[in-house]
């Protein structure tokens, strides 16, 4: 495998990664400003040296083989790191006049928790290119482990050993229902009362679903799900049209929602949901990342 010690390796790995990301060699050639035969030759050479097949054709797109997926997971962070070495170096030695910061977060967090800190960060450091990845908490953690983002902002019930979690804000849980709903006429709403009506909840792999399931089980109550819907804005929309009721965190409640829904605090049954910075354990965060976290902590000042 003499070839793998030559300077061409980076070009071949870059061609491989971009082809995977774009789904075709022709699109990869446009991104890399190279001819399609050149991209094809680089990938073919890589396959010969590794003695594996990296791609298989699925209709008009190329799809990675199992071996290709393994190689991509291994080399994608390396290729990205080399391609952004100038920005990364500047960021890590503390120069905030240039660089890049990528944050993963769910839609509600991007809409309601991050706007003020983002505005302040951009005003203070206009040279830093800021990117927001709108993903679920699980996908955000996958991006962290692949070094595709600097950190994630998420709510976590369980923290694996390969991640660090630093909460900076908490929100109380609330029950939302259409105006005039029968539950709004009760002096005290119990979990048993809630269980009599159809619930709209995020999909079962979300931490919010797990929390609802656990709390109802601990209190010996049952509930019925009429709709699974991703994103608090979607959940609120279907509550608004009368399809069901929902338990959400106060993070997503706006002044308009307070006029639209009957809202009941559920902190007697549910713990406050903490949102925090999720980073890869042992990773040294860049100067832009550290500065953004300082702004978050100053904005919210979580004390418990």
VEXDO-970652 format. One record per residue: residue number from 1; x negated, y negated, z of N, C-alpha, C, O in turn. Coordinates in steps of 0.1 Angstrom, whole numbers, plus 5000, padded with zeros to 4 digits. Atoms other than C-alpha are relative to their C-alpha. Example, Ala and Ser with C-alpha at 12.3 -4.5 7.8 and 13.67 -1.06 7.14 Angstrom:
BEGIN
  resi  n.c1  n.c2  n.c3  ca.c1  ca.c2  ca.c3  c.c1  c.c2  c.c3  o.c1  o.c2  o.c3
     1  4991  5012  5000   4877   5045   5078  4991  4988  5000  4981  4988  5007
     2  5009  5011  5000   4863   5011   5071  5008  4989  5008  5003  4978  5009
***
This chain:
BEGIN
  resi  n.c1  n.c2  n.c3  ca.c1  ca.c2  ca.c3  c.c1  c.c2  c.c3  o.c1  o.c2  o.c3
     1  4992  5012  5000   5000   5000   5000  4991  4987  5000  4994  4978  5007
     2  5009  5012  5001   4972   4976   4991  5008  4987  4996  5004  4977  5001
     3  4993  5012  5004   4997   4953   4975  5006  4992  5011  5007  4979  5010
     4  4994  5007  4989   5013   4944   5008  4991  4991  5008  4995  4984  5017
     5  5009  5009  4993   4982   4927   5020  4996  4988  4991  4988  4979  4995
     6  5003  5011  5009   4981   4903   4990  5010  4988  5003  5019  4989  5011
     7  4992  5012  4998   4995   4867   4990  5013  5000  4993  5022  4992  4995
     8  4987  4999  5007   5023   4878   4967  5011  5005  5008  5023  5003  5005
     9  4990  4994  4992   5041   4894   4995  5011  4990  5004  5023  4993  5004
    10  4990  5010  4996   5058   4862   5007  5010  4997  4989  5022  4996  4991
    11  4991  5002  5011   5071   4855   4972  5010  5011  4998  5022  5008  4995
    12  4991  4989  5002   5085   4889   4969  5011  5002  5010  5023  5004  5007
    13  4990  4999  4989   5102   4889   5003  5010  4988  4999  5022  4990  5002
    14  4991  5012  5002   5116   4854   4996  5010  5003  4989  5022  5000  4990
    15  4991  4997  5011   5130   4866   4963  5010  5011  5004  5022  5010  5000
    16  4991  4990  4994   5145   4896   4981  5011  4994  5009  5023  4997  5007
    17  4991  5006  4991   5161   4875   5008  5010  4991  4993  5022  4991  4996
    18  4991  5009  5007   5175   4849   4985  5010  5007  4991  5022  5003  4989
    19  4992  4992  5009   5189   4875   4961  5012  5006  5009  5023  5007  5005
    20  4990  4995  4991   5207   4891   4991  5010  4989  5004  5022  4992  5004
    21  4991  5011  4996   5221   4857   5002  5009  4995  4989  5021  4992  4991
    22  4993  5005  5012   5232   4847   4967  5009  5011  4993  5018  5007  4986
    23  4992  4989  5006   5245   4881   4956  4996  5004  4986  5002  5013  4980
    24  5004  4997  5014   5227   4881   4922  4986  4994  4998  4982  4984  5004
    25  5014  5004  5004   5192   4877   4907  5001  4987  4992  4992  4978  4993
    26  4999  5012  5008   5204   4850   4884  5002  4988  5009  4996  4977  5006
    27  4998  5011  4991   5216   4828   4912  4988  4997  5009  4984  4986  5012
    28  5013  5001  4992   5184   4835   4932  4990  4993  4992  4982  4985  4997
    29  5010  5007  5009   5164   4824   4902  5002  4985  5000  4993  4977  4999
    30  4997  5015  5000   5182   4790   4902  4995  4994  5013  4990  4983  5013
    31  5005  5005  4988   5175   4786   4939  4985  4998  5001  4980  4989  5006
    32  5014  4999  4999   5139   4795   4936  4992  4994  4988  4980  4993  4987
    33  5006  5006  5011   5133   4777   4903  4991  5010  4992  4980  5006  4989
    34  5008  4990  5007   5120   4809   4887  5010  5007  4990  5022  5006  4991
    35  4992  4993  5009   5132   4830   4858  5006  5013  5006  5000  5018  5015
    36  4994  4988  4995   5155   4859   4863  4991  5012  4999  4990  5021  5008
    37  5009  4989  5001   5129   4884   4850  4989  5000  5010  4985  5010  5015
    38  5010  5001  4989   5104   4871   4875  5006  5005  5013  4999  5013  5020
    39  4994  4995  4988   5128   4877   4904  5002  5015  4999  4999  5022  5009
    40  4998  4986  5001   5137   4911   4891  4987  5008  5001  4986  5018  5008
    41  5013  4994  4999   5100   4920   4888  4995  5000  5014  4989  5010  5019
    42  5005  5001  4986   5092   4908   4923  5007  5010  5009  5001  5016  5017
    43  4992  4990  4992   5120   4929   4938  4997  5014  4996  4995  5023  5005
    44  5004  4987  5004   5111   4959   4917  4986  5004  5006  4984  5015  5010
    45  5013  4998  4994   5075   4956   4929  5001  5003  5015  4994  5012  5020
    46  4998  4998  4986   5086   4954   4965  5006  5014  5002  5002  5021  5011
    47  4994  4987  4999   5108   4985   4960  4989  5011  4998  4989  5022  5005
    48  5011  4990  5003   5078   5004   4945  4990  5002  5011  4986  5013  5015
    49  5010  5000  4989   5054   4995   4973  5006  5006  5013  4999  5013  5020
    50  4994  4995  4988   5079   5004   5000  5007  5014  4997  5010  5021  5007
    51  4994  4987  5005   5092   5035   4980  5014  5001  5005  5018  5012  5010
    52  4985  5000  4996   5129   5026   4987  5007  4992  4989  5001  4984  4981
    53  4991  5008  5008   5158   5012   4967  5007  4990  5009  5013  4994  5019
    54  4996  5010  4991   5168   4979   4981  5014  4995  4997  5022  4990  5005
    55  4987  5005  5004   5199   4970   4961  5008  5010  4992  5002  5019  4985
    56  4991  4992  5009   5229   4987   4944  5010  4990  4995  5015  4981  5002
    57  4991  5009  5006   5253   4970   4921  5015  5004  5004  5019  5015  5002
    58  4986  4999  4997   5289   4965   4932  5008  4990  4992  5010  4979  4996
    59  4993  5009  5009   5308   4950   4903  4990  4989  4996  4978  4993  4992
    60  5009  5010  5004   5292   4916   4895  4990  4996  5010  4980  4989  5007
    61  5010  5003  4990   5273   4914   4928  4991  5011  5004  4995  5023  5002
    62  5010  4990  4995   5243   4932   4942  5003  5001  5015  5005  4991  5022
    63  4998  4997  4986   5247   4948   4976  4988  5008  5005  4983  5017  4999
    64  5011  4993  4994   5220   4959   4999  5003  5015  5003  5014  5018  5008
    65  4999  4986  4995   5214   4996   5005  4997  5000  5015  4994  4990  5021
    66  5003  4999  4985   5209   5008   5041  4986  4996  5002  4983  4989  5012
    67  5014  5004  4999   5172   5005   5036  4998  4985  4998  4990  4978  5005
    68  5001  5014  5003   5177   4970   5022  5005  4992  5012  4999  4981  5015
    69  4994  5006  4988   5198   4960   5053  4989  4999  5011  4987  4989  5017
    70  5010  5000  4989   5170   4971   5076  4989  4991  4997  4984  4983  5005
    71  5011  5009  5004   5143   4952   5056  5005  4986  5002  4997  4977  5006
    72  4995  5014  4999   5165   4921   5055  5000  4995  5014  4996  4984  5017
    73  5000  5004  4986   5170   4921   5092  4986  4998  5006  4984  4989  5014
    74  5013  5002  4996   5133   4924   5097  4993  4988  4995  4986  4981  5002
    75  5008  5011  5006   5120   4898   5073  5007  4987  4998  5000  4977  4996
    76  4993  5013  5002   5147   4872   5070  4996  4989  5010  4993  4978  5005
    77  5005  5010  4991   5137   4854   5102  4986  4995  4997  4982  4983  4999
    78  5013  5003  5003   5101   4855   5091  4999  4991  4988  4992  4981  4988
    79  5000  5009  5012   5108   4840   5056  5005  4987  5004  5000  4976  4999
    80  4994  5013  4996   5130   4813   5071  4990  4992  5009  4989  4980  5007
    81  5009  5007  4991   5104   4805   5097  4988  4994  4992  4984  4983  4995
    82  5010  5005  5008   5077   4801   5071  5005  4989  4991  4998  4978  4989
    83  4994  5010  5008   5099   4781   5048  5003  4987  5007  5003  4976  5001
    84  4997  5012  4992   5107   4757   5076  4989  4997  5010  4991  4991  5021
    85  5011  5001  4990   5073   4757   5093  4997  4985  5003  4993  4982  5015
    86  5003  5014  4997   5068   4719   5089  5009  4994  5009  5005  4988  5019
    87  4990  5006  4991   5101   4710   5105  4999  5007  5014  5000  5000  5024
    88  5001  4993  4987   5096   4737   5132  4988  4995  5008  4989  4993  5020
    89  5012  5005  4993   5061   4725   5140  5003  4986  5006  4999  4983  5018
    90  4997  5013  4995   5073   4689   5143  5009  5000  5012  5008  4993  5021
    91  4990  4999  4990   5102   4699   5164  4994  5005  5013  4997  5000  5024
    92  5005  4994  4987   5082   4720   5189  4989  4992  5006  4987  4993  5018
    93  5009  5008  4993   5055   4695   5195  5006  4987  5005  4999  4978  5010
    94  4993  5011  4994   5081   4669   5204  5003  4988  4991  5009  4978  4996
    95  4997  5011  5009   5084   4647   5173  5015  5001  4996  5019  5010  4989
    96  4986  4999  5002   5121   4639   5171  5004  4991  4988  5016  4987  4986
    97  4997  5009  5011   5118   4617   5140  5004  5009  4987  5009  5003  4978
    98  4996  4991  5011   5123   4648   5117  5002  5014  5006  4999  5016  5017
    99  4998  4986  4996   5133   4684   5119  5015  5004  4998  5022  4997  4991
   100  4987  4994  5002   5165   4705   5120  5005  5007  5013  4997  5013  5020
   101  4994  4994  4988   5189   4717   5147  5013  5007  4995  5022  5000  4989
   102  4988  4992  5004   5215   4745   5140  5006  5005  5012  5000  5012  5020
   103  4992  4996  4988   5242   4752   5166  5012  5008  4995  5019  5005  4986
   104  4988  4992  5002   5268   4780   5165  5010  4998  5010  5007  4997  5022
   105  4989  5002  4990   5302   4775   5181  5013  5003  4993  5014  5003  4981
   106  4987  4997  5005   5338   4784   5177  5007  4987  4997  5003  4976  5001
   107  4994  5012  5005   5362   4760   5161  5005  4990  5011  5003  4978  5010
   108  4995  5008  4989   5378   4747   5193  4989  4993  5007  4990  4981  5011
   109  5011  5006  4994   5344   4740   5208  4995  4988  4991  4991  4978  4996
   110  5005  5010  5009   5333   4721   5177  5010  4988  4999  5006  4976  4999
   111  4990  5011  5001   5366   4701   5176  5001  4992  5013  5003  4980  5012
   112  4997  5007  4988   5369   4692   5213  4989  4998  5010  4989  4988  5017
   113  5011  5001  4990   5337   4698   5233  4988  4992  4994  4981  4985  5002
   114  5013  5005  5006   5309   4687   5209  5000  4987  4994  4989  4981  4992
   115  5001  5013  5008   5320   4655   5191  4992  4989  5007  4984  4983  5001
   116  5007  5011  4994   5308   4630   5217  4985  5003  5002  4977  4994  4998
   117  5015  4998  4999   5274   4647   5224  4994  5000  4986  4983  4995  4985
   118  5006  5000  5014   5269   4651   5186  4999  4985  4995  4988  4982  4990
   119  5001  5014  5004   5277   4614   5180  4988  4994  5007  4980  4986  5000
   120  5011  5006  4993   5252   4604   5207  4986  5005  4994  4977  4997  4993
   121  5013  4994  5005   5225   4628   5194  4996  4994  4986  4985  4990  4984
   122  5002  5005  5013   5229   4616   5158  4996  4985  5001  4987  4981  4993
   123  5004  5014  4999   5227   4579   5169  4986  4999  5005  4979  4990  5001
   124  5014  5001  4994   5195   4586   5189  4990  5005  4991  4978  5001  4991
   125  5010  4993  5008   5178   4609   5164  5005  5002  4986  5008  5013  4982
   126  4995  4998  5013   5190   4602   5129  4992  5008  4990  4997  5012  4980
   127  5009  4993  5008   5160   4619   5114  5002  5016  5001  4997  5023  4993
   128  4998  4986  4998   5171   4653   5127  5012  5005  4992  5023  4999  4994
   129  4989  4995  5008   5193   4673   5103  5007  5010  5009  5002  5020  5013
   130  4992  4992  4991   5221   4688   5123  5010  5008  4992  5017  5004  4983
   131  4991  4990  5007   5240   4719   5112  5009  5007  5011  5004  5011  5021
   132  4991  4993  4992   5271   4734   5128  5005  5012  4993  5011  5012  4982
   133  4995  4987  5005   5280   4771   5122  5013  5003  5007  5013  5006  5019
   134  4987  4998  4994   5317   4775   5128  5003  5015  4999  5007  5021  4989
   135  4999  4985  5000   5318   4812   5139  5006  5004  5013  5007  4996  5023
   136  4995  4994  4987   5333   4834   5166  4988  5001  5010  4977  5001  5005
   137  5010  4998  4990   5314   4839   5198  4991  5012  4997  4979  5011  4998
   138  5008  4988  5004   5303   4874   5187  4991  4998  4988  4979  5002  4989
   139  5008  5003  5012   5291   4862   5153  4989  4990  5004  4978  4991  4999
   140  5011  5010  4996   5272   4833   5170  4989  5007  5007  4977  5004  5005
   141  5010  4992  4993   5254   4858   5192  4991  5008  4990  4979  5009  4992
   142  5008  4992  5010   5244   4879   5162  4991  4990  4992  4979  4994  4989
   143  5008  5010  5007   5231   4847   5145  4988  4996  5009  4977  4994  5004
   144  5010  5003  4991   5211   4840   5176  4989  5010  5000  4977  5007  4999
   145  5010  4989  5000   5194   4874   5176  4993  5001  4987  4982  5006  4986
   146  5007  5000  5013   5186   4870   5139  4992  4987  4998  4987  4985  4987
   147  5007  5013  5001   5171   4835   5146  5005  4991  4989  4997  4984  4983
   148  4994  5008  5011   5195   4819   5122  5006  4987  5006  5009  4977  4999
   149  4996  5012  4994   5205   4793   5148  4991  4997  5012  4985  5006  5017
   150  5009  5004  4989   5187   4774   5176  5007  5005  5013  5000  5011  5022
   151  4993  4995  4988   5214   4782   5202  5015  5000  4996  5019  4994  4986
   152  4985  5000  5002   5252   4788   5205  5006  4993  5012  5000  4993  5023
   153  4992  5005  4989   5278   4771   5226  5013  5009  5001  5020  5010  4991
   154  4989  4990  4999   5303   4797   5239  5004  5002  5014  4997  4998  5024
   155  4996  4996  4987   5322   4811   5268  4997  5015  5001  5001  5023  4992
   156  5004  4986  4999   5308   4845   5280  5005  5006  5013  5004  5000  5024
   157  4997  4993  4988   5322   4870   5304  4989  5009  5005  4986  5011  5017
   158  5011  4991  4997   5293   4894   5302  4988  4994  4993  4989  4991  4981
   159  5012  5006  5006   5257   4882   5295  4990  5012  4999  4985  5016  5009
   160  5010  4989  5002   5234   4909   5279  4986  4995  5004  4983  4983  5005
   161  5013  5004  4995   5198   4910   5290  4992  4993  4989  4982  4986  4993
   162  5008  5007  5010   5185   4897   5256  5005  4986  4998  5000  4979  4988
   163  4996  5014  5002   5204   4864   5260  5000  4993  5013  5001  4999  5024
   164  4999  5008  4989   5203   4835   5284  5013  4991  4999  5017  4988  4988
   165  4987  5007  5000   5235   4816   5294  5000  4989  5011  4998  4993  5023
   166  5000  5011  4991   5237   4782   5310  5013  4991  4998  5014  4983  4990
   167  4987  5008  5001   5273   4768   5316  4997  4985  5002  4989  4982  5011
   168  5001  5014  4997   5277   4731   5314  5014  4993  5001  5015  4982  5005
   169  4987  5006  4999   5315   4726   5314  5010  5011  5003  5008  5023  4998
   170  4990  4990  4998   5346   4745   5326  5014  4993  4997  5016  4981  4999
   171  4986  5004  5003   5383   4743   5316  5010  5009  5007  5008  5021  5007
   172  4990  4991  4994   5414   4755   5335  5009  5007  4989  5010  5002  4978
   173  4991  4994  5009   5437   4780   5319  5014  4995  5001  5018  4991  5012
   174  4986  5004  4999   5472   4770   5310  5009  5008  4991  5004  5014  4981
   175  4990  4994  5008   5504   4785   5296  5007  4989  4992  5011  4979  4997
   176  4992  5010  5009   5519   4767   5266  5012  5007  4994  5011  5019  4991
   177  4988  4994  5005   5554   4772   5253  5008  4988  4994  5006  4976  4997
   178  4992  5011  5006   5579   4752   5232  5008  4993  5010  5012  4999  5021
   179  4992  5008  4991   5598   4724   5249  5014  5007  5002  5020  5012  4993
   180  4988  4994  4996   5628   4737   5268  5000  5015  5001  5011  5021  5003
   181  5001  4985  4999   5616   4773   5270  5005  5004  5014  5003  4996  5024
   182  4994  4996  4987   5633   4793   5298  4989  5000  5012  4993  4997  5023
   183  5010  5000  4990   5600   4796   5317  4997  4986  5006  4994  4985  5018
   184  5003  5014  4995   5597   4758   5320  5010  4996  5010  5008  4986  5017
   185  4989  5003  4991   5629   4758   5341  4997  5006  5014  5005  5003  5024
   186  5003  4993  4987   5613   4780   5369  4992  4991  5009  4983  4984  5004
   187  5009  5008  4991   5599   4764   5400  4986  5006  5001  4977  4998  5002
   188  5014  4994  4999   5570   4789   5400  5000  5011  4989  5009  5020  4989
   189  5001  4991  5011   5559   4809   5369  4990  5011  5004  4978  5008  5007
   190  5009  4989  4997   5544   4844   5377  4996  5007  4987  5002  5005  4977
   191  5004  4992  5011   5526   4868   5355  5011  5009  4995  5013  5012  4983
   192  4988  4991  5004   5557   4891   5356  5010  4992  4992  5016  4997  4982
   193  4992  5008  5008   5577   4862   5343  4995  4998  4986  5002  5000  4976
   194  5006  5002  5013   5553   4856   5314  5001  5012  4992  5003  5012  4980
   195  5000  4987  5007   5553   4893   5306  5013  5003  4993  5014  5012  4985
   196  4987  4997  5006   5590   4891   5296  5001  4994  4986  5010  4997  4979
   197  4999  5007  5013   5582   4870   5265  4988  5003  4992  4977  5006  4997
   198  5011  4996  5010   5561   4877   5234  4989  4990  5001  4991  4978  5002
   199  5012  5008  4998   5525   4864   5236  4993  4999  4986  4993  5008  4978
   200  5009  5002  5012   5503   4849   5208  4986  4999  5006  4984  4990  5014
   201  5013  5000  4995   5467   4857   5215  4990  5001  4989  4993  5005  4978
   202  5011  4998  5009   5433   4856   5198  4998  5015  4998  5003  5023  5006
   203  5002  4985  5002   5422   4890   5183  4993  5007  5011  4987  5000  5020
   204  5004  4993  4988   5412   4917   5207  4985  5000  5002  4981  5003  5014
   205  5014  5001  4997   5375   4913   5203  4995  4987  5006  4984  4985  5009
   206  5003  5012  4994   5377   4878   5216  5000  5001  5016  5007  5010  5021
   207  5000  4999  4986   5368   4872   5253  5013  4996  5006  5016  5000  5017
   208  4987  5005  4995   5401   4854   5258  5010  5012  5001  5017  5013  5011
   209  4991  4989  4999   5420   4886   5250  4996  5009  5012  5005  5014  5019
   210  5005  4992  4989   5398   4906   5274  5004  4995  5014  5008  5002  5023
   211  4997  5007  4987   5404   4881   5302  5015  5002  5003  5019  5005  5014
   212  4986  4998  4997   5442   4882   5298  5003  5014  5004  5011  5017  5013
   213  4998  4986  4997   5442   4920   5297  4996  5003  5015  5003  5010  5022
   214  5005  4996  4987   5421   4922   5329  5008  4994  5011  5012  5000  5021
   215  4992  5007  4989   5441   4896   5349  5014  5006  5001  5018  5008  5013
   216  4986  4993  4999   5475   4912   5341  4999  5013  5006  5007  5017  5014
   217  5002  4987  4995   5461   4946   5349  4998  4999  5015  5003  5007  5023
   218  5003  5001  4986   5447   4935   5383  5012  4996  5008  5013  4999  5020
   219  4988  5004  4993   5481   4920   5392  5012  5009  4997  5023  5007  5002
   220  4989  4990  5002   5501   4951   5381  5011  4995  4991  5022  5000  4992
   221  4990  5005  5009   5519   4932   5353  4997  5004  4986  4985  5007  4983
   222  5002  4996  5014   5524   4940   5317  5004  4988  4991  5010  4978  4996
   223  4997  5010  5009   5527   4918   5286  5001  5005  4986  4997  5017  4983
   224  4998  4996  5014   5536   4920   5249  4995  4990  4991  4998  4978  4992
   225  5005  5009  5010   5517   4906   5220  5008  5001  4987  5010  5011  4982
   226  4993  5000  5013   5537   4895   5190  4992  4995  4988  4996  4997  4977
   227  5008  5005  5011   5509   4879   5170  4986  4999  5005  4983  4993  5016
   228  5014  5003  4998   5471   4880   5169  4996  4989  4991  4998  4990  4979
   229  5004  5011  5008   5457   4847   5156  4987  4994  5004  4985  4991  5016
   230  5013  5006  4996   5421   4834   5155  5001  4985  5000  5006  4979  4990
   231  5001  5014  4999   5415   4799   5166  5012  4994  5008  5023  4997  5005
   232  4989  5006  4992   5434   4778   5191  5010  4991  4992  5021  4991  4996
   233  4991  5009  5008   5448   4754   5165  5011  5009  4993  5022  5005  4992
   234  4991  4991  5006   5464   4784   5147  5010  5005  5011  5022  5006  5009
   235  4992  4996  4989   5477   4797   5181  5011  4990  5003  5023  4993  5004
   236  4991  5011  4997   5492   4763   5189  5011  4998  4989  5023  4995  4993
   237  4990  5002  5011   5509   4761   5155  5011  5010  5001  5023  5006  4999
   238  4990  4989  5000   5527   4794   5159  5009  4999  5013  5020  5004  5014
   239  4992  5003  4988   5538   4785   5195  5010  4989  4997  5021  4990  5001
   240  4992  5011  5004   5551   4753   5181  5013  5003  4992  5023  4998  4994
   241  4988  4997  5008   5574   4770   5156  5008  5011  5007  5018  5016  5001
   242  4991  4991  4992   5588   4793   5184  4997  5014  4999  5006  5022  5002
   243  5003  4985  5002   5571   4826   5176  4996  5007  5013  4998  5019  5014
   244  5004  4994  4988   5559   4831   5211  4994  4990  5009  4994  4978  5006
   245  5007  5008  4991   5540   4817   5241  4986  5004  5000  4982  5014  4995
   246  5014  4996  5000   5503   4817   5248  4993  4994  5012  4997  4985  5018
   247  5009  5004  4990   5476   4814   5274  4987  4995  4994  4980  5003  4988
   248  5011  5006  5007   5449   4790   5263  4991  4993  5011  4996  4991  5022
   249  5007  5009  4991   5421   4770   5279  5003  4986  4997  5006  4982  4986
   250  4997  5014  5001   5426   4734   5285  4992  4992  4990  4994  4981  4987
   251  5009  5006  5009   5398   4727   5261  5007  4995  4987  5004  4985  4981
   252  4993  5003  5012   5423   4726   5232  5012  4992  5001  5019  4990  4991
   253  4988  5007  4998   5451   4706   5247  4997  4985  4998  4989  4979  5005
   254  5001  5014  5003   5454   4671   5232  5012  4992  5006  5021  4998  5011
   255  4988  5008  4995   5477   4642   5242  5012  5003  4992  5023  5003  4997
   256  4989  4996  5009   5499   4652   5212  5006  5013  5005  5018  5014  5005
   257  4995  4987  4995   5501   4687   5226  5009  4998  5013  5018  5006  5015
   258  4993  5002  4987   5513   4674   5260  5014  4995  4997  5023  4997  5005
   259  4987  5004  5004   5542   4658   5242  5008  5011  4993  5021  5011  4993
   260  4994  4989  5009   5549   4689   5220  5004  5012  5008  5014  5019  5005
   261  4998  4988  4993   5547   4717   5246  5004  4998  5015  5001  4987  5020
   262  5000  4999  4986   5557   4726   5281  4988  5007  5004  4985  5018  4999
   263  5013  4995  4996   5525   4733   5299  5000  5003  5015  5004  4995  5023
   264  5000  4996  4986   5520   4753   5331  4986  5004  5004  4980  5012  4997
   265  5013  4996  4996   5487   4755   5350  5000  5014  5006  5009  5018  5013
   266  5001  4986  4995   5476   4791   5357  4988  5003  5008  4983  5015  5008
   267  5012  4998  4993   5446   4786   5378  5002  5009  5013  4992  5013  5019
   268  4997  4991  4989   5463   4806   5406  4996  5014  4996  4993  5023  5004
   269  5002  4986  5005   5458   4837   5384  4987  5001  4993  4980  5012  4994
   270  5011  4999  5009   5430   4829   5360  4988  4991  5005  4991  4980  5009
   271  5011  5009  4997   5395   4816   5367  4998  4990  4989  5002  4992  4978
   272  5003  5010  5010   5384   4785   5349  4990  5006  4990  4981  5013  4994
   273  5008  4995  5011   5367   4793   5316  4988  4990  4999  4989  4978  4996
   274  5012  5008  5001   5331   4781   5316  4994  5001  4986  4994  5012  4980
   275  5006  5000  5013   5314   4771   5283  4985  4996  5002  4983  4987  5010
   276  5014  5003  4997   5276   4770   5281  4991  5003  4988  4996  5007  4977
   277  5011  4998  5010   5244   4772   5261  4996  5014  5000  4992  5019  5010
   278  5005  4986  5001   5236   4807   5248  4988  5000  4991  4988  4995  4980
   279  5013  5000  5007   5200   4812   5237  4994  5014  5001  4997  5022  5010
   280  5007  4987  4999   5178   4842   5230  4990  5000  5011  4982  4991  5013
   281  5009  4999  4988   5160   4853   5262  4985  4999  4995  4981  5006  4986
   282  5014  5001  5002   5124   4843   5262  4996  4990  4989  4984  4988  4986
   283  5003  5009  5012   5127   4819   5232  4998  4986  5006  5005  4981  5014
   284  5002  5014  4997   5112   4784   5236  5008  4992  4991  5006  4992  4979
   285  4992  5008  5008   5137   4760   5224  4993  4988  4995  4984  4982  5001
   286  5006  5011  5007   5127   4732   5200  5003  4987  5008  5012  4987  5016
   287  4997  5013  4994   5125   4696   5211  5014  4995  4997  5020  4990  5006
   288  4987  5004  5002   5157   4687   5193  5011  5008  5008  5020  5002  5013
   289  4991  4992  4993   5175   4716   5209  5000  4996  5015  5011  4995  5021
   290  5000  5004  4986   5163   4706   5244  5006  4986  5002  5013  4984  5012
   291  4994  5013  4998   5173   4670   5238  5015  5001  4999  5022  4994  5006
   292  4985  4999  5001   5208   4680   5227  5006  5006  5012  5016  5002  5017
   293  4995  4994  4987   5212   4702   5258  5000  4990  5011  5009  4990  5019
   294  5000  5011  4990   5202   4672   5279  5012  4991  4999  5018  4987  5009
   295  4988  5008  5002   5229   4652   5263  5013  5007  5004  5022  5001  5010
   296  4988  4992  4995   5255   4680   5269  5001  4999  5015  5012  4997  5020
   297  4999  4999  4986   5246   4683   5305  5003  4986  5006  5010  4985  5016
   298  4997  5014  4995   5247   4645   5310  5015  4997  4997  5021  4990  5005
   299  4986  5003  5003   5281   4644   5293  5010  5006  5009  5020  5000  5013
   300  4990  4992  4993   5298   4671   5313  4997  5002  5015  5006  5003  5023
   301  5004  4999  4985   5278   4674   5346  5008  5010  5007  5015  5007  5017
   302  4994  4989  4993   5291   4708   5356  4994  5002  5014  4982  5003  5015
   303  5006  4999  4986   5287   4711   5394  5002  5013  5006  4996  5016  5016
   304  4998  4988  4994   5300   4745   5401  4997  5012  4991  4998  5024  4995
***
